[in-house]
Amino acid sequence: MSQAVDDTIPSRQELLEADPEGFVLQIAHDQGLHVSLLAVTNGTAMSQDYECYSLAVALPHGVVLPQDTFNLFGPGRAQPWRLLMSPVRPEPDGRHVLEAVIHRNRIAVDEAP
């Protein structure tokens, strides 16, 4: 289980250290969009055994996507993270934004190889 958690969910640190312009959102089998990482925000976990944070990405101008499960490729990653992403308030410049909320067990992550 821990390997699956480690592979399919980005760590908070991994997101904070990534190039914000190096993300690709897969929207079809053979189609991806370059998206910008806008923020990594701390959330409130249900207990000390869990961590909670969110990530927000800005879509290119003119692109609007519904809530869905997307593959998000981080900079330099060959394997995507599979995340449920939901639309939130657009940026002041008009770009639409998707957000994913991560809530995961710290022990499972710490035990991952």
N, C-alpha and C positions, 0 to 999 in steps of 0.2 A: 504494500500500500504506500509506503513512504516514497518509493521510487516514482510511483505514479503522481503523487502530490508534487514532488520536486520537479518533475518534467512538465507538468501541465499548468502550473500556476507560477507566475513570476514572483520572485521575492521582492519585498519592498526595497531592499538594498540594490538589487539588480536593476530595478526601475530607476532609482535615484542616480545610479552611476551611468545609465545609458544616454547615448546621444538622442536628444528629444526629436530630432528629425530623421532618425534611422528606423522607424517603425513602418510595417506594411500590414494592412488589414486585408485579409483574403475575403472577397465578396462573391466569388464563383470559383469553380475548380481551377480555372486557368486565368483568373483575374484578381489582381491585388491593387490596393490604393495606398499611396504614401500618405501617412497620417502623422500628425505632430503630437507628441506627448505634452500635454498642458500642465498636468499636476499629478502628484502622488500625495494623497491626503490621509492622515491618520484617522481611524474610526474608533468606535467603542466596541471592544470585544465583550463577549458574554461572560468570560471569566479570565483569570490569569493564565489558564492553559491555552488560550487562543490569542491570535493577533488579528487585527482588522485594519484594513486600509483600502483606499480606492485609487483608481487611475482614470484619468480623463484624456481622451484623444480628440483632436480637432480634425474633422474631415476636410477634404479640399472644398473650395468654394463651389457652391451649386449642388453638392452631393448631400442627399438626405437619406438616412437609413433607419429602418424600424428596429425595435428591440429584437435581438436574435442572438444566437450563439455563433461567434465568429472565431476564426483562427487569426491570432495576432502574432506576427513575427517580430521579435526584437532585433536590434542591431547585431549582426553577425550570427544569428541563430538559424540553424537549418531546420529545427523542429519548432512548430508554433505552440503558443499557449492557446487553449480552447477556453474561451470566456463568454459568459452571458453578459451582453452589453446593452445598455438602455440609453435612449436619447435623454439629454438634459438641456438646460438653457443654452442657446447658441452664444457664441462669442460676440463681443461688440462689433467685430468686423463682418459678421454675418455667417461665419463658418458654423456648421452644425457640429455638435459634440456628442460623443458616446462615452458612457462611464461604466466601468466594471468595479464591483465591490468584492473584495477578497476577505474571506473570513475562514481562517484555517487553524488547525491544531498545531501549536508550537512544537510539541513533542514529536509528532510525525515528521515535521520538517527537520528538526534537529537530528533525528535518527537517520535521515536520508544519507546515502553514501556521497 
